[in-house]
């Protein structure tokens, strides 16, 4: 499975990512190993969407980072 996830950072910004090992990725965020979130700890998992197809997951992540995707995220996912 592939997962697209949204984290809320302590400064009220959001981080969107994609991984095939959600538990490990969340642990890496929490320990400060991820550049974007290391100075915004703690982070909170807001949403996680599972995909069976890696490319669909990456495309959805890319969409969520676009202008209309951010609006969709704000209205429907958080």
N, C-alpha and C positions, 0 to 999 in steps of 0.2 A: 504494500500500500504506500501511496505517496500522500503527504499531508501539506496543505496550505494552512498557515496559522497566523493569527494576529495577536500581538502582544501589546499591552498598554504599559508604557514606561512611566517612571516616577515623575517625569516632567510633563505628563499628559499627552505625549506624542505616541504614535503607533508605529510598530514595526511589523511588516508583513514578510513572511519567509516561506520556504518550501523545503521539505526534507522527506526522506524515507524512514527516518528513525526519530520520531518526535520526542521520545523520552530523553535520548542522548542530546538532541539539539536544545531542548529546554534546560537541561543541566548545564550545557556550555554557555547559554545565555546567563543563567543564574550565577555562574562562577566568574563571569566577566571575560570570557574568552572570545566574545563576538564584538568586533570593533564598534559597531553602531550603538550597541546597548550597554557597553561596559561602564560608561559614566552616567547611565540612566537607571541604575539598579535601585530598588528591586523592580522586576518586570512581572506582569500578571497575564496569564493566558486568557484571552477574551473569546476567541473563536478558533475552531479547528475543523477543517473540511477534508474528508478523505476521498482519494481518487485511486482507481486501479491503474490508470494510465499516467505515466510520468509526464508525457508531453501535455496532456490536458491540465495537470496540476501546475506545470510551469507557465502555461498560457494563462491560467486563471490568476496566478500570482502576478504576472505581468499586467493583466487587466486591472487588478486591485491597486496597482501602483500608478495607473493612469488617472487623468482627471475625472472621467465618468466613473471609473472604478472606485476612486476615493469617495465620490458622492454615494455610490451604491453601498460601500462599506459603512459609511456614516449613517445611512438610513436603515439598512437591513441587517447588518452583522454586528454592530456594537451597541 
